[in-house]
Amino acid sequence: MFGDTIAAISTAWGDGGISIIRISGPDSLSVAGDIVRTAKPTEDLLSRFMYNGSLLDEGGNPIDEVLLVSFRAPKSYTGEDLTEIHCHGGSLVAQRCLERCLQKGCRHAEPGEFTRRAFENGRLDLAQAEAVNGIIHARSNEALKAASRTLRGELSRFVRELYDELLSLSAELEVGIDFPEEDVPYIDDQEGSDRIETMIKGLQDIADRCTTGYLLREGIRVALVGRPNVGKSSLLNSLLKESRAIVTSIPGTTRDVIEEVFTHKGIPLRLMDTAGLRTTPSDEVEAIGIERTAQAMDKSDVVLWILDGSEPIGDFERDMATRISDRPHIVAVNKSDLPSGLDGSLLVSLLPESTILNISAQEQRGLEELKEALVEMVAGTGTLEGGLNATARQLEELRSAIDSLGASKEALEHHHDQTLAAAGLAETRKALERILGLFDDDSLLDTVFSRFCIGK
């Protein structure tokens, strides 16, 4: 499908043990042979064997001692002829090797283009291709396992089985719709409804596992909010176990949103330490910080409201309780190591359904309970085992498929309208096709693979 040959540095930029330059396309081995001198002629090099050689500059002078390995189509990562040059690690030598490839006619690869070629050549479906990116960006063993399961085809297999059942049911419905007078087998409304219900349950199970995988991949966004000097930055530092935010006794020290990540039970917790909230900012800079705090609250999955347990509840706290009551939140009463000045029963009356924890960021008290509460708020108390790598796009497609199936089921049960039911099944098929990559929408593929790094 692709007629040109591409090249890119596939290892991370910077100094290291080795760097790998990957070349894929019909001229990959000849390009490598032009810039690497080996003991054997290029045409005699065996596939999947490592050969020692010298990387040559434009004048034929050795730059580095390298290893060269080729993979012949279709048994390569991309499904094309693919060659790798392994040079010593270092930005300069890797860049010089890439420049030599480009001089010999290669095109610099786009982000994710090697994996896109693997997809286009049938080596991976789209769900597996997106799992490659999940493996690259995994922050925990649990996230890595979820991505690995999807790369091995677990998500694709479940979706494909449901897709095939959809095709079968759709065909049976269409026969009855198109040939109502003919003596052909047809499906009645009850049987169709029962089969759709089974598919809904199967899709919901997949969606649940993908939701778990999404949490493992993307994490939980937590906005730390509260008055100035209640200990937000101290709590951030305590949770991270390092001094990331400046902590002073001066109210308003934090003027901007500080974002950091740590992992608990395999789930990344994305903490956003925000500027302290108060009715009247002290200056324009603080006002901007407070506005960014509001933005952080809006985009967070959980608001962590931090109070100073040594201070009484006032009008600000009453207003804040109202402000967060309709969104996921946890209340952390900090400075429990100091004499209490906060009326706990009043706080409970303001937020009777809320999780309220007493903590001390200074003395590291109550932090484990806080971590558990943050994870439970979003992920629930169930197991995180069995998660499947998923992106927001894939989750949206699964939800769309479930909704369309529900509409088809309702059409059969309440309206006895098989034509309407068939339309819902068609929408479901389209959603599953977008998960597996069974479509010709280049713009969607461009978006998916643009999120990859260059060289992968």
C-alpha positions as CSV (number, residue, x, y, z in Angstrom):
1,M,0.0,0.0,0.0
2,F,2.9,2.3,0.7
3,G,5.4,2.8,-2.1
4,D,8.1,4.8,-0.3
5,T,10.7,4.0,2.3
6,I,10.7,5.7,5.7
7,A,13.3,6.1,8.4
8,A,13.4,7.4,12.0
9,I,15.3,7.1,15.2
10,S,13.2,4.6,17.3
11,T,15.0,5.0,20.7
12,A,14.7,7.9,23.1
13,W,16.6,11.1,22.4
14,G,19.8,11.6,24.4
15,D,22.9,9.6,25.5
16,G,22.6,5.9,26.1
17,G,24.0,2.4,25.5
18,I,22.6,2.1,21.9
19,S,20.4,4.0,19.5
20,I,18.3,2.3,16.9
21,I,17.4,3.7,13.5
22,R,14.5,1.9,11.9
23,I,14.0,1.8,8.1
24,S,10.8,0.4,6.5
25,G,9.8,0.0,2.9
26,P,10.9,-1.6,-0.4
27,D,14.4,0.0,-0.3
28,S,15.2,-0.4,3.3
29,L,17.9,-3.0,3.0
30,S,19.6,-1.3,0.0
31,V,19.6,2.0,1.8
32,A,21.2,0.3,4.8
33,G,23.7,-1.4,2.5
34,D,24.7,2.0,1.0
35,I,25.6,3.5,4.4
36,V,26.8,0.5,6.4
37,R,29.8,-1.5,5.2
38,T,29.6,-5.2,6.2
39,A,31.8,-8.2,5.5
40,K,29.2,-9.7,3.2
41,P,27.4,-8.0,0.3
42,T,24.0,-6.7,1.2
43,E,22.2,-9.2,-1.0
44,D,23.8,-12.1,0.9
45,L,22.7,-10.9,4.3
46,L,20.1,-13.3,5.9
47,S,16.9,-12.1,7.4
48,R,16.8,-11.9,11.3
49,F,20.6,-12.2,11.6
50,M,22.8,-9.5,13.2
51,Y,25.8,-8.3,11.2
52,N,28.6,-6.1,12.4
53,G,29.5,-3.2,10.2
54,S,30.8,0.3,9.9
55,L,28.5,3.3,9.5
56,L,30.0,5.5,6.7
57,D,29.8,9.2,6.2
58,E,29.4,10.9,2.7
59,G,33.0,10.3,1.9
60,G,33.0,6.7,2.8
61,N,34.8,7.2,6.1
62,P,33.7,5.2,9.2
63,I,31.6,7.1,11.7
64,D,30.8,4.3,14.1
65,E,30.8,0.5,14.5
66,V,27.2,-0.7,14.3
67,L,25.0,-3.7,14.1
68,L,22.6,-4.3,11.2
69,V,19.6,-6.6,11.1
70,S,16.9,-7.0,8.5
71,F,13.4,-8.4,8.5
72,R,11.9,-9.5,5.2
73,A,8.3,-8.9,4.3
74,P,5.8,-10.0,5.5
75,K,7.5,-11.2,8.7
76,S,8.4,-7.8,10.1
77,Y,6.8,-5.4,12.5
78,T,5.4,-3.3,9.6
79,G,4.7,-6.2,7.2
80,E,7.2,-4.6,4.8
81,D,10.9,-5.1,4.4
82,L,12.4,-3.5,7.5
83,T,16.0,-2.9,8.5
84,E,17.4,-1.6,11.8
85,I,20.8,-0.1,12.4
86,H,22.0,-0.3,16.0
87,C,24.6,2.4,16.7
88,H,26.3,3.5,19.9
89,G,23.9,5.7,22.0
90,G,24.2,9.4,21.6
91,S,22.2,12.1,19.9
92,L,24.9,13.0,17.4
93,V,25.7,9.6,16.0
94,A,22.0,8.6,15.8
95,Q,21.2,11.9,14.0
96,R,24.1,11.4,11.5
97,C,22.9,7.9,10.8
98,L,19.3,9.2,10.1
99,E,20.7,11.9,7.9
100,R,22.5,9.4,5.8
101,C,19.3,7.4,5.4
102,L,17.5,10.5,4.2
103,Q,20.3,11.4,1.8
104,K,19.8,7.9,0.3
105,G,16.1,8.6,-0.5
106,C,14.3,7.7,2.7
107,R,11.5,10.0,3.9
108,H,11.4,10.9,7.6
109,A,8.6,8.9,9.2
110,E,5.6,10.6,10.6
111,P,4.5,10.0,14.3
112,G,3.2,6.4,14.6
113,E,3.9,5.6,10.9
114,F,5.6,2.3,11.5
115,T,2.7,1.1,13.5
116,R,0.2,2.5,11.0
117,R,1.9,0.5,8.3
118,A,1.6,-2.6,10.5
119,F,-2.1,-1.8,10.7
120,E,-2.5,-1.1,7.0
121,N,-0.7,-4.3,6.1
122,G,-2.8,-6.4,8.4
123,R,-0.2,-7.1,11.1
124,L,-2.4,-5.5,13.7
125,D,-6.0,-4.3,13.9
126,L,-6.7,-0.8,15.2
127,A,-7.4,-1.9,18.8
128,Q,-4.0,-3.7,18.9
129,A,-2.2,-0.7,17.3
130,E,-3.6,1.7,19.9
131,A,-2.4,-0.8,22.6
132,V,1.1,-0.3,21.4
133,N,0.9,3.3,22.5
134,G,-0.6,2.1,25.8
135,I,2.5,0.0,26.4
136,I,4.8,2.9,25.7
137,H,2.9,5.2,28.1
138,A,2.1,2.7,30.8
139,R,2.9,4.1,34.3
140,S,2.3,0.9,36.3
141,N,2.5,-2.9,36.1
142,E,-1.3,-3.0,36.0
143,A,-1.5,-0.6,33.1
144,L,1.2,-2.5,31.3
145,K,-0.7,-5.8,31.7
146,A,-3.9,-4.2,30.4
147,A,-2.1,-2.9,27.3
148,S,-0.4,-6.2,26.8
149,R,-3.7,-8.1,26.9
150,T,-5.1,-5.8,24.3
151,L,-2.0,-6.1,22.1
152,R,-2.3,-9.9,22.2
153,G,-5.8,-9.5,20.8
154,E,-8.1,-10.0,23.8
155,L,-10.2,-6.9,23.2
156,S,-10.3,-7.5,19.4
157,R,-11.4,-11.1,19.9
158,F,-14.4,-10.1,22.1
159,V,-15.4,-7.3,19.8
160,R,-15.0,-9.5,16.7
161,E,-17.2,-12.2,18.2
162,L,-20.0,-9.7,19.0
163,Y,-19.5,-8.1,15.5
164,D,-20.0,-11.5,13.8
165,E,-23.1,-12.1,15.9
166,L,-24.4,-8.7,14.9
167,L,-23.9,-9.5,11.2
168,S,-25.8,-12.8,11.7
169,L,-28.7,-11.2,13.5
170,S,-28.8,-8.2,11.0
171,A,-28.9,-10.6,8.1
172,E,-31.8,-12.6,9.6
173,L,-33.8,-9.4,10.3
174,E,-33.1,-8.1,6.8
175,V,-34.5,-11.3,5.2
176,G,-37.8,-10.8,7.0
177,I,-37.9,-7.1,6.1
178,D,-37.0,-7.5,2.4
179,F,-39.0,-10.7,1.7
180,P,-42.1,-10.6,4.0
181,E,-44.2,-12.7,1.6
182,E,-41.6,-15.3,0.9
183,D,-41.5,-18.7,2.6
184,V,-38.1,-18.1,4.2
185,P,-37.1,-18.5,7.9
186,Y,-37.3,-15.3,9.8
187,I,-36.6,-14.2,13.4
188,D,-39.5,-13.2,15.7
189,D,-39.3,-10.1,17.9
190,Q,-38.8,-12.0,21.1
191,E,-35.9,-14.1,19.9
192,G,-34.3,-10.9,18.4
193,S,-34.8,-9.1,21.7
194,D,-33.2,-11.9,23.7
195,R,-30.2,-12.1,21.4
196,I,-29.7,-8.4,21.6
197,E,-29.9,-8.5,25.4
198,T,-27.1,-11.1,25.4
199,M,-25.0,-8.8,23.2
200,I,-25.7,-5.9,25.5
201,K,-24.4,-7.8,28.5
202,G,-21.3,-8.9,26.5
203,L,-20.6,-5.3,25.4
204,Q,-21.1,-4.0,28.9
205,D,-18.6,-6.5,30.3
206,I,-16.1,-5.3,27.7
207,A,-16.9,-1.7,28.5
208,D,-16.3,-2.3,32.2
209,R,-12.9,-3.9,31.5
210,C,-12.0,-1.0,29.2
211,T,-13.1,1.5,31.8
212,T,-10.7,-0.1,34.2
213,G,-8.0,-0.1,31.5
214,Y,-8.6,3.6,30.8
215,L,-8.2,4.4,34.5
216,L,-5.0,2.5,34.6
217,R,-3.8,4.3,31.5
218,E,-5.0,7.9,32.1
219,G,-5.4,8.0,35.8
220,I,-7.6,10.1,38.1
221,R,-7.4,13.9,38.0
222,V,-7.5,15.3,41.5
223,A,-7.8,19.1,42.2
224,L,-6.5,20.1,45.6
225,V,-8.5,23.1,46.6
226,G,-9.1,25.2,49.7
227,R,-8.3,28.4,51.5
228,P,-4.7,29.8,51.4
229,N,-2.4,28.1,53.9
230,V,-4.6,25.1,54.8
231,G,-1.8,22.8,53.7
232,K,-2.5,21.9,50.1
233,S,1.1,22.1,49.0
234,S,2.3,20.3,52.2
235,L,-0.2,17.5,51.3
236,L,1.1,17.4,47.7
237,N,4.6,17.0,48.9
238,S,3.6,14.3,51.5
239,L,1.8,12.3,48.9
240,L,4.6,12.6,46.4
241,K,7.2,11.9,49.2
242,E,9.3,14.8,47.8
243,S,9.4,18.6,48.1
244,R,7.7,19.5,44.9
245,A,5.7,22.6,46.0
246,I,7.1,25.6,47.9
247,V,5.7,25.6,51.5
248,T,5.7,28.7,53.7
249,S,3.6,30.2,56.4
250,I,2.7,33.1,54.1
251,P,-0.8,32.7,52.7
252,G,-1.0,32.6,48.9
253,T,2.4,31.1,48.3
254,T,1.1,28.9,45.5
255,R,0.0,31.2,42.6
256,D,-0.4,28.7,39.8
257,V,-1.5,25.1,39.3
258,I,1.2,22.6,39.9
259,E,0.5,19.1,38.4
260,E,2.3,16.0,39.6
261,V,1.5,12.2,39.3
262,F,2.0,9.3,41.6
263,T,0.6,5.8,41.4
264,H,-1.6,4.0,43.9
265,K,-2.9,0.4,43.3
266,G,-1.7,0.8,39.7
267,I,-3.8,3.9,39.0
268,P,-2.0,7.2,38.3
269,L,-3.3,9.9,40.6
270,R,-2.8,13.3,38.8
271,L,-2.7,15.8,41.5
272,M,-3.3,19.5,40.7
273,D,-2.1,21.8,43.6
274,T,-4.0,25.0,43.1
275,A,-3.9,28.6,44.3
276,G,-5.7,29.2,47.6
277,L,-9.3,30.4,47.3
278,R,-10.5,33.5,49.0
279,T,-13.2,36.1,48.3
280,T,-10.8,39.0,47.6
281,P,-7.5,38.3,45.9
282,S,-4.5,40.3,47.1
283,D,-3.3,41.2,43.6
284,E,-3.8,40.5,39.9
285,V,-1.5,37.5,39.9
286,E,-3.4,35.8,42.7
287,A,-6.7,36.5,40.9
288,I,-5.4,34.7,37.8
289,G,-4.3,31.8,40.0
290,I,-7.8,31.6,41.6
291,E,-9.3,31.5,38.1
292,R,-7.1,28.7,37.1
293,T,-8.1,26.9,40.3
294,A,-11.7,27.0,39.1
295,Q,-10.6,25.6,35.7
296,A,-8.8,22.8,37.5
297,M,-11.9,21.9,39.5
298,D,-13.9,21.8,36.3
299,K,-11.6,19.4,34.5
300,S,-10.9,17.2,37.6
301,D,-12.4,13.8,38.2
302,V,-12.4,14.4,42.0
303,V,-12.2,17.6,44.0
304,L,-10.2,17.2,47.2
305,W,-11.3,20.0,49.5
306,I,-8.7,20.6,52.2
307,L,-9.7,22.4,55.4
308,D,-7.6,23.6,58.3
309,G,-8.8,21.6,61.3
310,S,-7.5,24.2,63.7
311,E,-9.8,26.9,62.3
312,P,-13.6,27.2,62.7
313,I,-16.1,26.9,59.8
314,G,-17.1,30.3,58.3
315,D,-19.1,31.7,55.4
316,F,-16.4,30.7,52.9
317,E,-16.6,27.0,54.0
318,R,-20.4,27.1,53.7
319,D,-20.2,28.5,50.2
320,M,-17.5,26.0,49.3
321,A,-19.6,23.1,50.5
322,T,-22.5,24.2,48.3
323,R,-20.1,24.6,45.4
324,I,-18.7,21.1,45.5
325,S,-21.8,19.2,46.6
326,D,-22.9,18.3,43.1
327,R,-19.6,16.9,41.9
328,P,-17.4,14.0,43.0
329,H,-15.4,15.2,46.0
330,I,-13.6,14.2,49.2
331,V,-13.1,16.4,52.3
332,A,-9.8,16.3,54.0
333,V,-9.5,18.0,57.4
334,N,-5.8,18.8,57.7
335,K,-3.6,19.7,60.7
336,S,-5.2,17.1,62.9
337,D,-1.9,17.2,64.9
338,L,-3.0,20.7,66.2
339,P,-5.8,21.4,68.7
340,S,-9.1,21.2,66.9
341,G,-11.0,24.4,66.2
342,L,-13.4,22.9,63.6
343,D,-17.0,21.8,64.4
344,G,-17.1,18.3,62.9
345,S,-20.8,17.9,63.3
346,L,-21.4,21.2,61.4
347,L,-19.2,20.0,58.6
348,V,-21.2,16.8,58.4
349,S,-24.4,18.7,58.3
350,L,-23.1,20.7,55.3
351,L,-22.1,17.6,53.4
352,P,-24.0,14.7,54.9
353,E,-23.2,12.3,52.1
354,S,-19.5,13.1,51.8
355,T,-16.4,11.2,52.7
356,I,-14.7,13.3,55.4
357,L,-11.2,12.3,56.6
358,N,-8.9,13.7,59.3
359,I,-5.4,13.9,58.1
360,S,-2.0,15.5,59.0
361,A,0.2,16.2,56.0
362,Q,2.9,17.3,58.5
363,E,3.0,14.0,60.4
364,Q,1.9,11.8,57.4
365,R,-1.3,10.7,59.2
366,G,-4.4,9.5,57.3
367,L,-2.7,9.6,53.9
368,E,-3.2,5.9,53.1
369,E,-6.9,6.2,53.9
370,L,-7.0,9.3,51.6
371,K,-5.3,7.4,48.7
372,E,-7.8,4.6,49.1
373,A,-10.7,7.0,49.1
374,L,-9.5,8.8,46.0
375,V,-9.3,5.5,44.0
376,E,-12.6,4.2,45.4
377,M,-14.3,7.4,44.5
378,V,-13.7,6.8,40.8
379,A,-12.8,3.1,40.4
380,G,-15.1,1.7,43.0
381,T,-14.1,-1.2,45.3
382,G,-13.9,-3.9,42.7
383,T,-10.8,-5.6,41.4
384,L,-8.6,-3.9,38.8
385,E,-7.6,-7.3,37.4
386,G,-8.5,-8.0,33.8
387,G,-8.5,-4.4,32.5
388,L,-8.1,-3.9,28.8
389,N,-6.2,-0.9,27.3
390,A,-8.7,1.6,26.1
391,T,-8.7,5.2,24.9
392,A,-11.4,7.8,25.4
393,R,-12.4,7.2,21.7
394,Q,-12.8,3.5,22.2
395,L,-14.9,3.9,25.3
396,E,-17.1,6.3,23.5
397,E,-17.6,3.8,20.7
398,L,-18.5,1.1,23.2
399,R,-21.0,3.3,24.9
400,S,-22.5,4.2,21.5
401,A,-22.8,0.6,20.6
402,I,-24.6,-0.3,23.8
403,D,-27.0,2.6,23.3
404,S,-27.7,1.6,19.7
405,L,-28.4,-2.0,20.8
406,G,-30.7,-0.7,23.6
407,A,-32.6,1.2,20.9
408,S,-32.9,-1.9,18.8
409,K,-34.2,-3.9,21.7
410,E,-36.8,-1.3,22.5
411,A,-37.9,-1.3,18.9
412,L,-38.6,-5.0,19.0
413,E,-40.1,-5.1,22.5
414,H,-42.4,-2.0,22.4
415,H,-42.9,-1.2,18.8
416,H,-42.5,-4.5,17.0
417,D,-40.6,-2.6,14.3
418,Q,-37.8,-4.8,12.8
419,T,-36.9,-2.1,10.4
420,L,-36.1,0.3,13.2
421,A,-34.3,-2.5,15.1
422,A,-32.1,-3.2,12.0
423,A,-31.1,0.4,11.8
424,G,-29.9,0.3,15.4
425,L,-27.9,-2.8,14.7
426,A,-26.3,-1.0,11.7
427,E,-25.2,1.8,14.0
428,T,-23.8,-0.7,16.5
429,R,-21.8,-2.4,13.7
430,K,-20.3,1.0,12.7
431,A,-19.2,1.7,16.3
432,L,-17.5,-1.7,16.5
433,E,-15.9,-1.3,13.1
434,R,-14.3,2.0,14.3
435,I,-12.8,0.0,17.2
436,L,-11.3,-2.7,15.0
437,G,-10.4,-0.3,12.2
438,L,-12.8,-1.8,9.6
439,F,-13.3,1.5,7.8
440,D,-11.7,3.9,5.3
441,D,-11.7,7.1,7.3
442,D,-8.2,8.4,6.9
443,S,-8.9,11.4,9.0
444,L,-9.7,9.2,12.0
445,L,-6.6,7.2,11.4
446,D,-4.5,10.3,11.2
447,T,-5.8,11.4,14.6
448,V,-5.2,8.0,16.2
449,F,-1.6,7.7,15.0
450,S,-0.6,11.3,15.5
451,R,-0.6,10.5,19.2
452,F,2.3,8.1,18.8
453,C,5.9,9.1,19.0
454,I,8.1,9.3,15.9
455,G,9.9,6.0,15.4
456,K,7.0,3.8,16.6
